[in-house]
Amino acid sequence: MTSEKILYYRLKSRLTQQQVADRLGVTKMAVSQWETGVRTPNLITAQRLCKVIHCELEDITDDRYK
């Protein structure tokens, strides 16, 4: 998972961390940690995240999910 890509697509979607968190049912801190590379969302959450930030899973993943 590439944290910079999560941040990129969130900003491109014009969403705040809080808005993404609310739509996913997670904390703003969780979104922040994904964007800084501290933590990685699990596969199901990553799929849901992609729907929220309007991208494909392949757009934000590395070899971990391939």
C-alpha positions as CSV (number, residue, x, y, z in Angstrom):
1,M,0.0,0.0,0.0
2,T,1.4,3.3,-0.9
3,S,0.5,6.0,1.6
4,E,1.3,8.8,-0.8
5,K,-1.2,7.4,-3.3
6,I,-4.0,7.3,-0.7
7,L,-3.3,10.9,0.2
8,Y,-3.2,11.8,-3.5
9,Y,-6.6,10.2,-4.3
10,R,-8.2,11.6,-1.2
11,L,-7.1,15.1,-2.1
12,K,-8.2,14.6,-5.7
13,S,-11.6,13.6,-4.5
14,R,-11.7,16.8,-2.4
15,L,-12.4,14.9,0.8
16,T,-11.1,15.6,4.3
17,Q,-9.6,12.8,6.4
18,Q,-12.7,13.2,8.6
19,Q,-15.1,12.7,5.7
20,V,-13.3,9.6,4.6
21,A,-13.2,8.3,8.1
22,D,-17.0,8.9,8.5
23,R,-17.8,7.1,5.3
24,L,-15.7,4.1,6.3
25,G,-16.7,4.0,9.9
26,V,-13.1,4.4,11.1
27,T,-11.3,7.2,13.0
28,K,-9.7,10.2,11.5
29,M,-6.5,8.9,13.1
30,A,-6.7,5.7,11.1
31,V,-6.9,7.6,7.8
32,S,-4.0,9.8,8.9
33,Q,-1.9,6.7,9.7
34,W,-2.7,5.2,6.3
35,E,-1.6,8.4,4.6
36,T,1.7,8.6,6.6
37,G,2.5,4.9,6.3
38,V,2.2,4.2,10.0
39,R,-0.5,1.6,9.4
40,T,-2.1,-0.1,6.4
41,P,-5.8,-0.8,6.0
42,N,-6.8,-4.5,5.6
43,L,-7.9,-5.7,2.2
44,I,-11.6,-5.2,2.8
45,T,-11.1,-1.7,4.2
46,A,-8.8,-0.9,1.3
47,Q,-11.5,-1.9,-1.2
48,R,-14.1,0.2,0.6
49,L,-11.5,3.1,0.7
50,C,-11.1,3.0,-3.0
51,K,-14.8,3.4,-3.6
52,V,-14.8,6.5,-1.3
53,I,-11.7,8.1,-2.9
54,H,-12.7,7.1,-6.4
55,C,-9.8,4.9,-7.5
56,E,-9.1,1.2,-8.2
57,L,-7.3,-1.0,-5.7
58,E,-4.4,-1.4,-8.0
59,D,-4.0,2.4,-7.9
60,I,-3.0,2.4,-4.3
61,T,-1.5,-1.0,-3.8
62,D,1.9,-2.5,-4.1
63,D,2.8,-6.1,-4.4
64,R,1.2,-7.0,-1.1
65,Y,-2.2,-7.5,-2.6
66,K,-1.2,-8.8,-6.0
